Amino acid sequence: MFNSVMMAEFEQLLRKGNLNVIDVREIDEFESGHIKGAEHIALGTIPANLDKLDKNKEYHVICLSGGRSAMASKYLAQQGYKIVNVMGGMSAYRGDVEFGR
């Protein structure tokens, strides 16, 4: 199973330190604004990209509103990864964003 976090708590954690963030939106969504340092792995490509992840690290998974990140979180947790789903997604995020890849 995986944990979930509300956006306010996620933003506090992000300000405190270096989180491993995976953005599972499509590339055009990612390029239109994402969290600095987030790794882009679109939901449909996660099984092919497991080699990019480390089972010793914790990952916060985000999408636009929380649906795709919940699916990705469930899958990744089943594969043995330490996962935290970010509820509310980028639509609830109030911090700074980067554009492009």
Secondary structure, DSSP 4 states (H G I P E B T S, - for coil): --EEE-HHHHHHHHHHS--EEEE-S-HHHHHT-B-TTPEE--GGGTGGGGGG--TTSEEEEE-SSSHHHHHHHHHHHHTT-EEEEETTHHHH--S--B---
